């Protein structure tokens, strides 16, 4: 291959003995000495986490592992699994449902925070309002105060990661309530965005972190559907038809 055609990676290779190397560490050693959260941090950030980073990342991953059958990724995965396809297909379909309206707000919120960290909350909210855009990471259809957010903030305080990104997020929450007249709480996506930013993660890893966590939950839901052996489908009585009335050719 020519030089232009060659790939390069700083993530993984093999040593002279054929052993796999991950970010410079022998995989066989990592298997014996490192837990999964540490390995995730290593492969994404390039270095092993310290104790505080490990604890916070672990909390973030646990917080996103599952949030009910009604979550789009879970619903899609379960419906797909009920049709008799392999687990990999059902889980992949669930992951494919993760986007801007479900599981993707953390990435958008992290981008917003990282690009506006030197601005005030009022400036950020005013900018989004002027462009008629919703500030990502705020609001929830169930909670006025997201309990997962509160738990993660407590862990952030205990690990020393309640820094400038957390501060800006909480100030935006107050500013949004002042501007809109209603409570738009910092939600799980928003606090994840703040905390991953505190730890130095690139905002483009927002969806990836959610996917890493949610795959475990999806696997459990898919197995449950496979054991139930029931085909899931919408009942037409639950669907409103809005097309033209019956007509002849």
C-alpha positions in Angstrom: 0.0 0.0 0.0 1.1 3.6 -0.6 1.7 5.9 2.3 -1.6 7.6 1.6 -3.5 4.3 1.7 -2.1 3.2 5.0 -4.3 3.4 8.2 -2.8 4.6 11.5 -4.2 4.1 15.0 -3.0 4.9 18.5 -5.5 2.5 20.0 -4.5 -1.1 19.4 -1.8 -3.3 17.9 0.1 -6.6 18.6 3.6 -6.9 20.0 6.4 -9.1 18.7 4.9 -12.2 20.5 1.5 -11.6 18.9 -0.1 -10.4 22.2 -2.8 -7.7 21.7 -1.8 -4.2 22.9 -4.4 -1.6 24.0 -3.1 1.9 24.3 0.4 0.5 25.1 -0.8 -2.0 27.7 -0.7 -5.8 27.2 -4.4 -7.0 27.0 -3.5 -10.1 29.0 -2.4 -7.8 31.9 -5.4 -5.6 31.6 -7.7 -8.7 31.8 -6.1 -9.6 35.1 -5.8 -6.1 36.7 -8.3 -3.7 35.2 -12.1 -3.5 35.5 -14.5 -2.7 32.7 -15.0 1.0 33.6 -11.2 1.5 33.8 -10.8 -0.2 30.4 -13.5 2.0 28.8 -11.8 5.1 30.1 -8.4 3.8 28.8 -9.6 3.0 25.3 -11.5 6.3 25.0 -9.1 8.7 26.7 -5.7 6.9 26.1 -4.8 6.7 29.8 -6.0 4.7 32.8 -8.3 6.7 35.1 -7.4 7.7 38.6 -9.7 6.6 41.4 -12.0 9.7 41.2 -12.4 9.4 37.4 -13.2 5.7 37.6 -15.9 6.3 40.2 -17.5 9.1 38.3 -17.5 7.4 34.9 -18.8 4.2 36.5 -21.7 6.2 38.0 -22.5 7.8 34.6 -22.6 4.4 32.9 -24.8 2.8 35.6 -27.2 5.8 35.4 -27.8 5.1 31.7 -28.1 1.3 31.8 -31.9 1.3 31.5 -34.9 3.5 31.9 -38.0 1.4 31.2 -39.7 -0.4 28.4 -41.0 2.9 27.0 -37.6 4.2 26.0 -37.5 4.2 22.2 -34.3 2.1 22.0 -35.9 -0.5 24.4 -39.2 -0.6 22.6 -37.6 -1.0 19.2 -35.2 -3.8 20.5 -38.1 -5.7 22.1 -40.4 -5.5 19.1 -37.6 -6.6 16.9 -36.6 -9.5 19.2 -40.2 -10.7 19.3 -40.2 -11.2 15.6 -37.6 -14.0 16.0 -34.4 -12.3 14.7 -31.0 -12.9 16.4 -30.0 -11.0 19.5 -27.4 -9.0 17.6 -30.1 -7.7 15.2 -32.5 -6.7 17.9 -29.9 -5.0 20.0 -28.5 -3.2 16.9 -31.9 -2.0 16.0 -32.3 -0.6 19.5 -29.0 1.2 19.2 -30.1 2.6 15.9 -33.1 4.3 17.6 -30.7 6.4 19.7 -30.6 9.8 18.2 -31.3 13.5 18.9 -34.6 12.8 20.6 -33.5 9.8 22.7 -30.0 9.4 24.2 -28.4 11.9 21.9 -28.9 15.1 23.9 -25.8 14.5 26.0 -23.6 14.9 22.9 -25.4 18.1 21.9 -25.3 19.4 25.5 -21.6 18.6 25.8 -20.9 20.5 22.6 -22.9 23.4 23.8 -21.1 23.5 27.2 -17.6 23.1 25.7 -18.1 25.8 23.1 -19.7 28.2 25.6 -17.8 27.6 28.7 -16.5 31.2 28.8 -19.9 32.7 28.4 -22.5 33.4 31.1 -25.7 31.3 31.4 -27.8 34.3 30.4 -25.7 34.7 27.2 -26.2 31.0 26.3 -29.9 31.0 27.0 -30.4 34.3 25.1 -28.5 32.9 22.1 -30.6 29.8 21.9 -33.8 31.8 22.3 -32.8 34.2 19.5 -32.3 31.2 17.2 -35.5 29.6 18.4 -33.5 26.6 19.5 -34.0 24.4 22.6 -31.1 24.3 25.0 -30.0 20.6 25.0 -29.8 18.7 28.3 -32.7 20.4 30.0 -36.3 19.4 30.6 -38.0 16.0 31.3 -41.5 14.6 30.5 -41.8 13.1 34.0 -39.4 14.9 36.4 -39.4 18.5 37.6 -36.1 17.5 39.4 -34.4 14.5 37.8 -33.3 12.3 40.7 -30.5 10.7 38.6 -29.1 14.2 38.0 -29.1 14.9 41.7 -27.3 11.6 42.5 -24.6 12.2 39.9 -24.0 15.8 41.1 -23.5 14.4 44.7 -20.9 11.9 43.4 -19.3 14.7 41.3 -19.0 16.8 44.5 -17.5 13.9 46.4 -14.9 13.3 43.7 -14.0 16.9 43.0 -15.6 17.1 39.6 -18.2 19.8 40.3 -16.3 22.3 38.4 -17.0 25.0 35.8 -19.2 22.8 33.5 -21.4 21.7 36.4 -21.6 25.3 37.6 -22.6 26.6 34.1 -25.2 23.8 33.7 -26.9 24.7 37.0 -26.8 28.4 36.2 -28.4 27.7 32.8 -31.1 25.7 34.6 -32.0 28.7 36.7 -31.8 31.1 33.7 -34.2 28.8 31.7 -36.7 28.9 34.5 -36.4 32.6 34.7 -36.7 33.0 31.0 -39.5 30.5 30.3 -41.5 30.8 33.5 -41.4 27.0 34.0 -39.1 24.4 35.5 -36.8 22.8 32.9 -34.6 20.6 35.0 -31.0 19.6 34.2 -31.7 16.1 33.0 -29.6 13.0 32.8 -28.3 14.0 29.4 -27.3 17.4 30.6 -25.5 16.3 33.7 -23.7 13.6 31.7 -22.6 16.3 29.3 -21.3 18.4 32.2 -19.5 15.6 33.9 -17.9 14.1 30.8 -16.7 17.6 30.0 -15.2 17.9 33.5 -13.3 14.7 32.9 -12.0 15.9 29.5 -14.0 13.7 27.2 -14.6 15.0 23.6 -18.2 16.0 23.2 -18.5 13.6 20.2 -18.4 10.7 22.7 -21.7 11.7 24.2 -23.8 9.2 22.3 -21.1 6.6 22.5 -21.1 6.7 26.3 -24.9 6.3 26.4 -24.7 3.4 23.9 -22.0 1.6 25.9 -24.2 1.7 29.0 -27.5 1.0 27.3 -26.4 -2.1 25.4 -26.4 -4.0 28.7 -30.0 -3.0 29.4 -31.0 -3.8 25.8 -29.5 -7.3 26.1 -31.6 -8.0 29.1 -34.8 -6.8 27.4 -34.1 -8.8 24.2 -33.5 -12.0 26.2 -36.8 -11.4 28.1 -38.7 -11.1 24.7 -37.0 -14.2 23.4 -38.1 -16.1 26.5 -41.7 -14.8 26.2 -42.0 -16.0 22.5 -44.8 -13.5 21.9 -45.0 -11.4 18.7 -45.3 -7.7 19.6 -47.3 -5.5 17.3 -49.4 -2.3 17.3 -53.1 -2.8 17.6 -54.9 -0.8 14.8 -57.4 0.3 17.5 -54.6 2.4 19.0 -53.8 4.1 15.7 -55.7 7.1 14.2 -56.0 6.9 10.4 -55.6 10.4 8.9 -55.7 9.5 5.2 -58.5 10.0 2.6 -61.7 8.1 3.1 -62.3 4.8 1.2 -62.6 5.5 -2.6 -62.9 3.7 -5.8 -60.5 3.5 -8.7 
